[in-house]
Every structure is written in C-alpha cells, then in structure tokens.
Amino acid sequence: MRGVILQPGYLPWLGFFDQMAWADVFVLYDDVQFTKRDWRSRNRIRTANGVTWLTVPILSKGRHLQKI
C-alpha cells in the first residue's frame, strides 16, 4: 500500500496530481501553520508579457495560529 500526504496549494504543480494517481491512500494535510508569501498562497504563470505572480489575498489579525 502506498500513501501520500500533501499540503494543498494555490494552483498545485503537476506532480501533485501524479502523486494522487500513484497513491493507494491520499491525505490532504490542511491543518498546518500558514506562512505568508509562500507557494501555498501564490503561484507563477506565463503570460504574453512574461512570467507574473498570482496571489490569493489573506486577511490576518497578526496572530500566528489563527484559522484562515
């Protein structure tokens, strides 16, 4: 039996879906501490004008362990 545990991200990379297909058991690990300006809330895409960043705005109140 093959198990995979991954954190979800904004616009996941293609390997994410490969690992989902490869695993017998797949777990989304979604109860973790959030880090700002990380790949979990942003991703790069190619456009006609070059590479640009897409970012999900996250509102926080300065608490490190708050749920979002």
N, C-alpha and C positions, 0 to 999 in steps of 0.2 A: 504494500500500500504506500502510495506517495502523497504526502501532504505538503501544502504550500500555505504560508501565512504572509500576507502583504498588506501594506497600508494603502488606502485609496488615495488618488491624487487627481488634480485637475487635468483633464486630457491625458490619461495614462499612456505610457510608452507601449509600443507594440509587444515587447517582451512580457508585459503584464498579462496580455491575453493568451500568449503562448503558454505561460505558466499555468493559467487557469485551465487550459485544454489538457495539459500534461498531467495535472494532479488528479488523484482519486478523491481527495478531500481538499477543499479550498476554503480558507477562512479570511475574511476581511477584518484586519486589526484596526478598528476605528476609534478606540478609546485611548488615545495617546496624547501627550502634551503637544500643543501646536507651536510651531516656530514660524515667526513672521519672515517674509522674503525668502521663502524656501520653495522647492519644487512642488510641495503639496498644494500651494495656492496659486502657482503661476507656471507658465509654460511658454516656450518659444515656438513661433510658427514662421514659415516662409511666406512672404507676400511678394507682389510685383516690385515693391520698393526695397526688398531685402528682408532680413530677419527682424521680427518685432516680438515684444513680450505681451502675453495676455495674462492679466492678473485679476483674481477674484478679490474684491474689497472685503476686508474683515474688520468689523467694528468690535473693539475690545475696550474694557474699562481699566486696563493696566494690571489686571490680576492674572498671574501666570497659570493658574489651574482652572480658569473659568471655562465653562462649556460654550462652544460657539455653534 
